[in-house]
Each structure stands twice: as structure tokens, then as C-alpha cells.
Amino acid sequence: MGIISIQSQVVAGHVGNSAAVFALNCFGREVWPVPTVLLSHHPGHGGATGGTVPAELLAGLPAGLAARGCFATCEAVLSGYLGTEAGARLVEECLREARAAGASPVYLCDPVLGDDGRTYVRPEIVMKMHNLSTIAGIVTPNAYEIMLLTGAEPRTMAEALQALRVLQARGPGIAVLTSFEAAETPAGTLDIVAVDGAAAWRVRVPKLAQKFSGAGDVFAALFLHFWLDGREARGALANSAAAVQEILLQTVSGGGDELALVTARHQMLWPRQIFAPERLA
């Protein structure tokens, strides 16, 4: 069984597929990565080279995957930064091909649109992500992305839950707000909030004094892994938060500006602390 992961990729560093694939492989998952954008490194570091993968190349990939029988054994499709409408079309095509081959893949849509008040995709990609989120089984926006998808800008936990319910009502059974500081959240902490059916859960983690490019990509990938294992959001939320926290702590202690994925590979598998989910509804 395999996961088709459709998102950005870098040659050096750990963001997009260059983060998600390694993390999933460490947990024993077979992954078939499809790069929508191929860059030398994260553009936030400056001087990045590379660019968008041509639409005609992306469009031709499903035929090759079908020839190898990949779609019949596809258990999930994961999407992150798409960059162009061609990437969104590829997600839809892979889901159609897998279902036609007799598989029942879950689709996790990580709507990578922006962060910290800044949108870094074109308006048509925001609209495409609106559409993709309606066909997903799981959607994992950050606090800025949930505003782009719902029009709401939650400031309290009650408002965050309401925004997640809006997303959930459009199609996905599970919606996860991957980082949120509510007005009532204690200083020095962050909340990760998930709704799964009628239930709602919160995990509270320490807020670290560093920005981590790629952390959301790893979280989405590992949430998918743990959900596939247990088919429930509570455990996936707790386990993915614990694994990502180990990576972030290792990154801080190493003083680097890239996720310390390789160094933290053992701690990621056996975290020293599991954050107990608190039921909100």
C-alpha cells in the first residue's frame, strides 16, 4: 500500500515532499512523491533557484502510475503546496484513478496558502483549494489558512471550533487547525485543534521561539500516518503533535534553520512526551 504525496520539493532542506516523505518512510510508509515545484532550497533563505514543474509533465504521470499498478494499492493521497492549477487537477485525477482501480484512498488536503498574514499563492489557487477541501476526508489549515477558506478570523477557541465546523460541513469528516493562539490560550503555548464527526479535541504544546519552515508539512504527513493506523483523530492528534515536537526541539538545540529531521529520527519514533488530548465537544 502506498501514499501519493503531491506537493513542493527542495533539493537541500526539509519542506514539502522533502520533509513529508522522509517522515512517512521512518514510520514504514511507502510514499510516491510528486513534485509540483522543484527548488534548490526554501525560498525564505534567499537565492533559491528552480521553478514550477511543467503542467504537461504532471498531466502525464497518472498513466505511468497506472501502468505500474500503483493506483490499485493507493491507500491515501496527500497534497500540500500545489503552486498551479495543474497540481490541483493532478490531485483530482489521482483520486479518480485510484477509485477506478478499486482502491478507497483517503485524501488529506493540507491547504498550503500562506501564513502570518501573508498569502503566497495566486487567487485562483485559493479558489482551487476551496474546491479540493470539499472533496477531502481530512483538511489541515493553519490559523491564516482557515481564514482564507472560511472568511472567519477566529480569536477565541469557540470561534476556532465554529470555523472548523464550517470547513467540516463542506465535506471533510475531519478538520484540524494546526496552530492556534486563542485569546484565552496561556502564554508560551499553542493549541492544535481537531474536529472529528461531532467530537472536538485540543492538544496544547509549548510555543518555541523560532519559526520552523516545513513543520506543517511534517505534521500533516504524520497526522495522516497515525490516522491510517487508528482511523480516529484523537490518537492521530496526540501522536503527530508529540513526534513533531521532538523534531522542533532537536532543531532548536542544533541551532539550524532547517528541520533537524534526520537527527531527530529516533526521537520522532519514540517521543519522550505524549500530549494528552482534551475533549472540547
C-alpha positions in Angstrom: 0.0 0.0 0.0 1.3 3.5 -0.8 0.6 7.2 -0.4 0.7 9.6 -3.3 2.2 12.9 -2.0 1.7 15.9 -4.3 3.5 19.0 -3.1 6.6 21.1 -3.4 10.1 19.7 -3.2 13.6 21.1 -2.5 17.0 19.7 -3.3 18.5 20.9 0.0 16.5 21.2 3.2 13.2 19.8 4.6 10.0 21.3 3.4 7.1 19.9 1.3 7.9 16.4 0.0 11.4 16.8 1.2 10.1 16.7 4.7 6.9 14.6 4.5 8.4 11.7 2.6 11.3 11.1 5.0 9.0 11.3 8.0 6.5 8.8 6.5 9.3 6.5 5.4 10.6 6.5 9.0 7.2 5.2 10.1 7.3 2.4 7.5 5.0 4.1 4.9 5.6 3.6 1.2 5.3 7.0 -0.5 5.2 8.0 -4.2 6.2 11.7 -4.2 5.1 14.0 -7.0 6.8 17.5 -7.0 4.6 20.4 -8.1 7.5 22.8 -7.7 11.2 21.9 -7.6 13.6 24.4 -5.9 17.2 24.3 -4.8 16.1 25.2 -1.3 13.4 27.0 0.7 12.9 30.5 -0.9 12.8 32.0 2.6 16.5 31.6 2.8 17.0 33.7 -0.3 18.7 32.9 -3.6 16.5 29.9 -4.4 16.6 28.5 -8.0 14.3 26.2 -9.8 10.6 26.6 -10.6 7.2 25.1 -11.3 7.1 21.6 -12.8 5.5 21.9 -16.3 1.8 21.1 -16.5 2.3 18.7 -19.3 4.8 16.7 -17.3 2.4 16.5 -14.3 -0.5 15.5 -16.6 1.4 12.5 -17.9 2.2 11.0 -14.6 -1.1 9.2 -13.9 -0.7 7.0 -17.0 2.7 5.8 -15.8 1.4 5.1 -12.2 -1.5 3.2 -13.7 0.9 1.1 -15.8 2.8 0.1 -12.6 -0.4 -0.8 -10.8 0.1 1.9 -8.2 -3.5 3.2 -8.1 -4.9 -0.2 -7.1 -2.7 -0.2 -3.9 -3.1 3.5 -3.1 -4.3 4.0 0.4 -4.1 7.8 0.6 -3.5 10.9 -1.4 -1.7 13.8 0.4 -1.5 17.3 -1.1 0.4 20.3 0.1 1.8 23.3 -1.8 0.4 23.0 -5.4 1.5 26.2 -6.9 -0.5 25.9 -10.1 -3.9 24.7 -11.2 -2.2 21.7 -12.8 -1.3 20.5 -9.4 -4.9 20.6 -8.3 -6.0 18.8 -11.4 -3.4 16.1 -10.7 -4.9 15.6 -7.2 -8.3 15.1 -8.6 -7.0 12.7 -11.4 -5.1 10.6 -8.9 -8.2 10.2 -6.7 -10.3 9.2 -9.8 -7.8 6.7 -11.0 -7.4 5.1 -7.6 -11.1 4.7 -7.1 -11.5 3.3 -10.7 -8.8 0.8 -9.8 -10.8 -0.4 -6.8 -9.0 1.4 -4.1 -10.6 3.6 -1.4 -7.9 6.2 -0.7 -8.4 8.9 2.0 -7.5 12.3 0.8 -5.7 14.7 3.2 -5.7 18.2 1.9 -3.1 20.5 3.6 -4.2 23.8 2.1 -0.8 25.5 1.9 -1.8 29.0 1.0 0.0 31.4 3.4 0.9 32.1 7.0 1.4 35.0 9.4 -1.0 37.3 7.4 0.7 36.7 4.0 -0.8 34.8 1.1 1.9 33.2 -1.1 -0.2 31.7 -3.9 -2.3 33.4 -6.6 -6.1 34.0 -6.1 -7.0 31.1 -8.5 -5.1 28.7 -6.3 -7.0 29.9 -3.2 -10.2 29.1 -5.1 -8.9 25.7 -6.2 -8.1 24.9 -2.6 -11.6 25.8 -1.6 -12.8 23.1 -4.1 -10.2 20.5 -3.0 -11.1 20.9 0.6 -14.7 19.9 -0.1 -13.6 16.5 -1.6 -11.0 15.8 1.2 -11.5 13.4 4.1 -9.1 15.4 6.2 -8.1 19.1 5.9 -5.3 20.7 8.0 -5.2 24.5 7.7 -3.1 26.8 9.9 -4.7 29.9 11.5 -4.2 32.1 8.5 -5.4 29.5 6.0 -8.6 28.8 7.9 -9.4 32.5 7.4 -8.8 32.3 3.7 -11.0 29.2 3.4 -13.9 30.3 5.6 -13.7 34.1 5.8 -13.7 33.9 9.6 -10.7 35.1 11.7 -11.1 33.2 14.9 -9.7 34.8 18.1 -11.2 32.5 20.7 -11.5 28.7 21.0 -15.2 28.9 20.4 -14.6 30.8 17.2 -12.0 28.4 16.1 -14.3 25.5 16.6 -17.0 27.3 14.7 -14.6 27.9 11.7 -13.6 24.2 11.8 -17.3 23.2 11.7 -17.8 25.4 8.7 -15.0 23.6 6.9 -16.3 20.2 8.0 -19.8 21.0 6.8 -18.4 21.4 3.3 -17.2 17.8 3.1 -14.3 16.6 5.2 -15.1 14.5 8.2 -12.0 15.7 10.0 -10.7 19.3 10.1 -7.6 20.2 12.1 -6.4 23.7 13.0 -2.6 23.1 13.2 -1.5 26.1 15.2 -3.7 28.5 17.1 -3.2 31.0 19.9 -6.7 31.8 21.3 -7.2 34.9 23.4 -7.5 32.6 26.4 -4.5 30.3 25.5 -1.8 30.5 28.2 1.3 32.4 27.3 4.1 30.3 25.9 1.7 27.6 24.4 0.0 26.8 21.2 -3.2 24.7 20.6 -3.8 22.2 17.9 -7.5 21.6 17.5 -9.3 18.8 15.6 -13.0 18.1 14.9 -13.9 14.5 14.0 -17.6 14.0 13.4 -19.3 15.5 16.4 -16.3 15.3 18.7 -13.7 18.1 19.1 -10.2 17.7 20.7 -7.4 20.0 21.7 -3.7 19.3 22.3 -1.7 22.1 23.9 2.0 22.2 23.2 4.9 24.6 24.1 5.4 27.5 21.8 9.1 27.6 20.8 10.9 30.9 20.0 11.7 30.0 16.4 9.9 29.8 13.0 10.0 26.3 11.5 9.6 26.0 7.8 8.2 22.6 6.9 6.7 21.8 10.4 3.2 22.0 9.0 4.2 19.6 6.1 5.5 17.1 8.6 2.5 17.4 10.9 0.0 16.8 8.0 2.0 13.8 6.8 2.2 12.2 10.3 -1.4 13.0 11.2 -2.3 11.0 8.0 0.0 8.2 9.1 -1.5 7.9 12.6 -5.0 8.3 11.3 -4.4 5.4 8.8 -3.3 3.3 11.8 -6.2 4.0 14.1 -8.9 5.7 12.0 -9.6 8.3 14.6 -8.5 11.9 15.1 -7.8 11.8 18.9 -4.9 9.4 18.7 -3.6 10.9 15.4 -3.6 14.4 17.0 -1.7 13.3 20.1 0.9 11.2 18.3 1.6 13.6 15.5 2.0 16.5 17.9 4.4 14.5 20.0 6.5 13.5 17.0 6.7 17.0 15.6 7.6 18.5 18.9 10.6 16.2 19.1 11.8 17.4 15.7 11.3 21.0 16.7 13.2 20.6 20.0 16.1 18.9 18.1 16.1 21.8 15.6 16.3 24.4 18.3 19.1 22.6 20.2 21.1 22.2 17.0 20.8 25.8 16.1 19.9 25.2 12.5 17.5 26.9 10.1 16.2 23.7 8.7 14.2 21.0 10.5 16.5 18.5 12.1 14.6 15.6 10.7 17.5 13.2 10.2 19.0 13.9 13.7 15.6 13.6 15.3 14.5 10.4 13.5 14.7 8.2 16.7 13.0 10.7 19.0 10.3 11.1 16.3 9.5 7.4 16.5 9.7 7.2 20.3 8.7 10.7 21.7 9.6 11.4 25.3 6.3 13.2 25.9 2.8 12.5 24.6 0.4 15.4 24.9 -2.9 14.2 26.3 -5.8 15.5 24.1 -8.5 17.4 25.9 -12.1 16.9 24.7 -13.9 20.1 23.9 -17.1 18.7 22.5 
